[in-house]
Each structure stands twice: as structure tokens, then as C-alpha cells.
């Protein structure tokens, strides 16, 4: 008697697992992001007054400083120390940039330094193209906060709350600006400055990896660019930063303007922050030499 081969009733179902449903921020977040790029056009209806110009300047430079000093140099790299109250104020100011929450920002940036310009770096122009490196990565596979990378920050409930609700503060502040100063300040002062803060920050991921000079061999494509440094309060000295990322100072030569560093020095004088981490003398010696030394392997800050 012939024995029929054993059937595998589920063989047809043995296949790759169904793709995980994308986070709603990745599926839908780009819609309000794109819409915001058109809101500022209301300025052609409202006009511009001197109040809106002042609001624009304060919001652009204030929020850029909050991102660079707060999200980047403090939360991501712990390049200085401060009180819990001022820590919360830095986080609040940086959330006004509408660049997500403090824990997400710091966790993502720490991961970036570990795998800069490798295939795992979601905003590498070399790996993923310029447009994706500039803005596409913001809505691509990284919506959740990796709390394992920010255990040092996640112990603060106020930071966790701001990370879960990153759009509360900017929504409230934008409505207060509208109520207090009118439509010109909302369209020109708030909306246009928000867009420019976004793209100013994003240029560090995109342009600062393709345009500029390289003082140090860092194993990635980071570059120094004076124009980007002026627009981003010092972040354009990006090759310097990738050489020694835990310093609170990005400009390694006296003429490398770093507005965030000057602001941090002022805050230190006021006693609001302390223990600013400088650029080590050995790194500055490399900066003065004609032949740059090979950089040590990059490491993320301990958490």
C-alpha cells in the first residue's frame, strides 16, 4: 500500500511575517509638516509690521539656541550641567522648535554618532540621498523614543511628559502670539521662523555632510561650513563636532564663530549652568597642525 506523503497544512502560510503597521506619526505626520510650509503665505494678506519682525528675530534665534544648547549640547551630549528647573526650561524652549521631544531628540542623535554615514544612519546623504537626509528621515522608521539610550534623562517625569506631548507647548505659544500681536506676528513671526528653524537644523544632517572643509579624519563625511555655522548658532562646525562631540564648544579656532558657545558662557556667568566641557588641548593642537590626526572611534555619551 502506498503511503501518501504527510501534508503540511500550513505550508502555504509559512512566509515572511506581515509588515508592522507604521506609526501614525510616520504615516500622517508629513501632512501638517507640509501644510505649515504654506501657512506663512498668509503674510501677503496680513502684511508685516515692526512687531512681527521683532517676534521673528526672537523666535528664530531663541529657538535655534534652545535646540543647539538644549537638545544637542545638553540633552544629547551632556556637555555641561545645570539645575533640574533650568533643564526643564531648556527642554520647554526646544520643544517650541516643533522638532519632537527632548528624549526622542537625544536618543536619535546619540544613535547617529554611533553609526554616522553608515547604512544604519537614517539621515546620511551618502547612504540615502540628499532629500531623505534633509527631511525624509523625520518620518521614516524612527517615531518611537529609544529609552535605552537616554536612561539618564528618562528618570525625570517632566521630560517624559514633554516627550509624549511635544506639540502642546508650540500650539499654546503660537495661539498666544496670535492673541497678543495679531496675524502678522503669527504668519511672519511664528510660522516663517518655524520653517527656517526646521530647515536650519536639517542642514546639519544634509549640507554639513556634503559641503564644506574637513579638518579632521573622522570616518564619516562631516564638514565645517562657516555659512551653516552662522545660520545655526555654531552647529556648522560639524567636522569639529564629530572629532570631539562632548565639548560644549564647536568652533576650534578663535575665528570660528559659535553663538551658542557664547550664550553658554553668559549663562555660566549668571550661575544657571556650570562645568562647561571645553575642547581638550590635544584636539586644539590637532586643529593648529597642518596635517590633521586620525580621529579616535566615535562613541555615544554614556547613559
C-alpha positions as CSV (number, residue, x, y, z in Angstrom):
1,X,0.0,0.0,0.0
2,X,1.3,3.4,-1.0
3,X,1.7,5.8,1.9
4,X,0.7,9.3,1.0
5,X,3.3,11.9,2.0
6,X,2.4,13.8,5.1
7,X,0.8,17.1,4.2
8,X,1.9,20.3,5.6
9,X,-1.4,22.1,6.0
10,X,0.2,25.4,6.9
11,X,3.0,25.3,4.3
12,X,1.3,27.9,2.2
13,X,1.2,30.2,5.2
14,X,4.9,29.9,6.0
15,X,6.1,33.2,4.7
16,X,7.6,36.4,6.0
17,X,5.7,38.0,8.8
18,X,3.3,40.7,7.8
19,X,4.9,44.2,7.9
20,X,4.5,46.0,11.2
21,X,2.0,48.9,10.9
22,X,3.8,52.1,10.6
23,X,3.5,54.6,13.5
24,X,0.8,57.2,12.9
25,X,3.4,59.9,13.0
26,X,5.2,58.3,10.1
27,X,2.0,57.8,8.1
28,X,0.4,61.1,8.8
29,X,3.0,63.5,10.3
30,X,4.1,64.7,7.0
31,X,0.7,66.3,6.3
32,X,0.8,69.0,8.9
33,X,4.5,69.4,8.2
34,X,3.9,70.2,4.6
35,X,0.9,72.3,5.4
36,X,2.9,74.5,7.7
37,X,5.1,75.4,4.7
38,X,2.1,77.2,3.2
39,X,0.7,78.9,6.4
40,X,3.3,81.6,6.4
41,X,1.9,82.8,3.0
42,X,-0.9,84.4,4.9
43,X,1.6,87.3,5.4
44,X,0.7,88.5,1.9
45,X,-2.8,89.1,3.4
46,X,-1.9,90.4,6.8
47,X,1.2,92.3,5.9
48,X,4.3,92.8,8.1
49,X,4.8,95.3,10.9
50,X,7.8,96.0,13.2
51,X,6.3,93.9,15.9
52,X,6.3,90.8,13.6
53,X,9.9,91.5,12.6
54,X,10.9,91.5,16.3
55,X,8.9,88.4,17.0
56,X,10.5,86.7,14.0
57,X,14.0,87.5,15.2
58,X,13.4,86.5,18.8
59,X,11.7,83.2,17.8
60,X,14.3,82.2,15.2
61,X,17.4,82.9,17.2
62,X,15.8,81.9,20.6
63,X,14.6,78.6,19.3
64,X,17.8,77.9,17.4
65,X,19.7,78.5,20.6
66,X,17.3,76.2,22.6
67,X,17.8,73.4,20.1
68,X,21.6,73.7,19.8
69,X,22.3,74.4,23.5
70,X,19.4,72.3,24.9
71,X,18.5,69.4,22.7
72,X,22.0,69.0,21.2
73,X,24.8,70.0,23.6
74,X,23.0,69.4,26.8
75,X,20.5,66.5,26.4
76,X,22.3,64.6,23.6
77,X,25.9,65.1,24.8
78,X,25.7,66.3,28.4
79,X,28.4,68.9,27.7
80,X,27.5,71.0,30.8
81,X,25.5,70.7,34.0
82,X,22.5,72.6,35.2
83,X,19.7,72.5,37.7
84,X,16.5,70.5,37.2
85,X,14.5,73.7,36.8
86,X,16.7,75.1,34.1
87,X,16.9,71.7,32.5
88,X,13.1,71.8,32.2
89,X,13.2,75.3,30.8
90,X,15.8,74.3,28.1
91,X,13.5,71.4,27.2
92,X,10.4,73.6,27.0
93,X,12.2,76.2,24.8
94,X,13.5,73.4,22.5
95,X,10.0,71.8,22.1
96,X,8.9,75.2,20.7
97,X,11.0,74.3,17.6
98,X,8.5,71.5,16.8
99,X,11.3,69.0,16.4
100,X,9.7,66.4,18.7
101,X,10.5,65.8,22.4
102,X,13.8,66.0,24.3
103,X,14.2,62.3,24.9
104,X,13.5,61.4,21.3
105,X,15.9,64.0,20.0
106,X,18.7,63.0,22.3
107,X,18.2,59.3,21.7
108,X,18.2,59.7,18.0
109,X,21.2,61.9,18.0
110,X,23.3,59.6,20.2
111,X,22.5,56.8,17.7
112,X,23.6,59.0,14.9
113,X,27.0,59.4,16.3
114,X,27.4,55.6,16.7
115,X,26.7,54.9,13.0
116,X,27.3,58.2,11.2
117,X,27.2,57.8,7.4
118,X,26.7,54.1,7.6
119,X,23.7,52.3,6.2
120,X,22.1,52.4,9.6
121,X,22.3,56.2,9.8
122,X,18.8,57.3,8.6
123,X,19.9,60.8,7.6
124,X,23.2,60.1,5.7
125,X,23.3,61.7,2.3
126,X,25.9,59.1,1.2
127,X,23.6,56.2,2.0
128,X,20.0,57.6,1.4
129,X,20.3,60.6,-0.9
130,X,20.2,64.3,-0.1
131,X,16.4,64.8,0.2
132,X,15.9,61.9,2.5
133,X,18.9,63.0,4.6
134,X,17.5,66.5,4.8
135,X,13.9,65.9,5.7
136,X,12.6,62.4,4.7
137,X,14.2,60.6,7.6
138,X,12.0,62.6,10.0
139,X,9.0,60.5,9.0
140,X,10.8,57.2,8.3
141,X,11.0,54.4,10.8
142,X,12.1,56.3,13.9
143,X,8.9,57.6,15.5
144,X,9.4,55.8,18.9
145,X,11.8,57.1,21.5
146,X,14.6,54.6,22.3
147,X,14.6,55.0,26.0
148,X,17.5,52.6,26.4
149,X,19.8,55.4,25.0
150,X,18.5,58.1,27.4
151,X,18.2,56.4,30.8
152,X,20.0,59.4,32.3
153,X,17.1,61.6,31.1
154,X,14.1,59.3,31.3
155,X,14.2,59.4,35.1
156,X,12.7,62.9,35.0
157,X,8.8,62.8,34.7
158,X,8.6,66.3,33.3
159,X,10.9,65.4,30.4
160,X,8.9,62.2,29.8
161,X,5.7,64.3,29.7
162,X,7.2,66.7,27.2
163,X,8.5,63.9,25.1
164,X,5.0,62.3,25.0
165,X,3.3,65.6,24.2
166,X,5.8,67.6,22.1
167,X,3.2,69.7,20.3
168,X,1.4,71.1,23.4
169,X,3.9,73.9,24.1
170,X,4.2,75.2,20.4
171,X,0.4,75.1,19.9
172,X,-0.2,77.1,23.1
173,X,2.6,79.6,22.4
174,X,1.5,80.1,18.7
175,X,-2.0,80.9,19.8
176,X,-0.7,83.3,22.5
177,X,1.3,85.1,19.8
178,X,-1.7,85.4,17.6
179,X,-3.8,86.8,20.5
180,X,-1.2,89.2,21.7
181,X,0.3,90.5,18.5
182,X,-2.1,89.7,15.7
183,X,-1.9,87.9,12.3
184,X,1.4,89.5,11.0
185,X,3.3,88.1,14.0
186,X,1.6,84.7,13.6
187,X,2.3,84.4,9.9
188,X,5.7,86.0,9.7
189,X,7.0,85.9,13.3
190,X,5.8,82.4,14.2
191,X,5.1,80.4,11.0
192,X,8.0,81.5,8.8
193,X,10.6,81.4,11.6
194,X,9.4,77.8,12.5
195,X,10.1,76.7,8.9
196,X,13.5,78.3,8.9
197,X,14.4,76.7,12.2
198,X,13.4,73.3,10.9
199,X,15.5,73.6,7.7
200,X,18.4,75.3,9.5
201,X,18.6,72.3,11.8
202,X,18.2,69.9,9.0
203,X,21.1,71.4,7.0
204,X,23.4,70.0,9.6
205,X,22.3,66.5,8.6
206,X,22.4,67.1,4.9
207,X,24.5,70.0,3.7
208,X,27.1,69.7,6.6
209,X,27.9,66.2,5.3
210,X,28.4,67.2,1.6
211,X,29.5,70.9,1.6
212,X,32.5,72.3,3.4
213,X,36.0,71.5,4.6
214,X,37.4,68.7,6.6
215,X,40.0,69.4,9.3
216,X,39.8,66.0,10.9
217,X,39.6,62.5,9.6
218,X,36.5,61.2,11.5
219,X,35.4,58.2,9.5
220,X,32.3,59.9,8.2
221,X,31.5,62.8,5.8
222,X,31.1,65.6,8.4
223,X,32.3,69.0,7.2
224,X,32.9,72.5,8.6
225,X,30.9,75.3,6.9
226,X,31.0,78.9,8.0
227,X,27.7,79.8,6.4
228,X,25.9,77.0,8.2
229,X,27.6,77.9,11.4
230,X,26.2,81.4,11.2
231,X,22.7,80.2,10.4
232,X,22.7,77.5,13.2
233,X,24.5,79.3,16.1
234,X,27.7,77.3,15.6
235,X,26.4,73.9,14.5
236,X,28.0,74.3,11.1
237,X,31.4,73.4,12.6
238,X,30.3,69.9,12.1
239,X,33.6,68.2,11.4
240,X,34.9,69.7,14.6
241,X,32.0,68.3,16.5
242,X,32.4,64.8,15.1
243,X,36.0,64.9,16.2
244,X,35.1,65.6,19.8
245,X,31.4,65.6,20.4
246,X,31.2,66.1,24.1
247,X,32.6,69.6,24.1
248,X,30.2,72.5,24.7
249,X,32.2,74.4,22.1
250,X,32.0,73.7,18.3
251,X,34.5,76.3,17.0
252,X,38.0,75.0,17.5
253,X,39.8,78.2,16.2
254,X,39.3,81.7,17.6
255,X,37.7,82.9,14.4
256,X,35.1,80.1,14.2
257,X,32.0,81.9,15.3
258,X,29.9,79.8,17.7
259,X,27.0,81.8,19.0
260,X,25.7,79.0,21.2
261,X,29.1,78.8,22.9
262,X,29.0,82.5,23.7
263,X,25.5,82.1,25.1
264,X,26.5,79.3,27.3
265,X,29.4,81.3,28.6
266,X,26.9,84.0,29.6
267,X,24.6,81.5,31.3
268,X,27.6,80.2,33.2
269,X,28.4,83.7,34.4
270,X,24.8,84.0,35.6
271,X,25.2,80.8,37.5
272,X,22.4,79.0,35.6
273,X,24.8,76.3,34.2
274,X,28.2,75.1,35.2
275,X,31.0,72.6,34.3
276,X,31.1,73.5,30.6
277,X,33.2,70.9,28.9
278,X,35.9,72.5,26.8
279,X,37.8,71.3,23.8
280,X,40.8,69.4,25.1
281,X,44.2,70.9,24.4
282,X,45.3,67.8,22.4
283,X,42.4,68.4,20.0
284,X,43.2,72.1,19.6
285,X,46.7,71.1,18.8
286,X,45.4,68.9,16.0
287,X,43.4,71.9,14.7
288,X,46.5,74.0,14.6
289,X,48.6,71.4,12.8
290,X,48.8,71.3,9.0
291,X,48.3,67.5,8.9
292,X,45.1,66.5,10.9
293,X,45.5,63.5,13.0
294,X,43.2,60.4,12.6
295,X,40.2,60.7,14.9
296,X,39.5,58.2,17.6
297,X,36.5,55.9,17.1
298,X,33.2,57.7,17.8
299,X,31.4,56.9,21.0
300,X,28.0,58.0,22.2
301,X,27.7,59.5,25.7
302,X,27.1,57.0,28.4
303,X,23.5,57.0,29.6
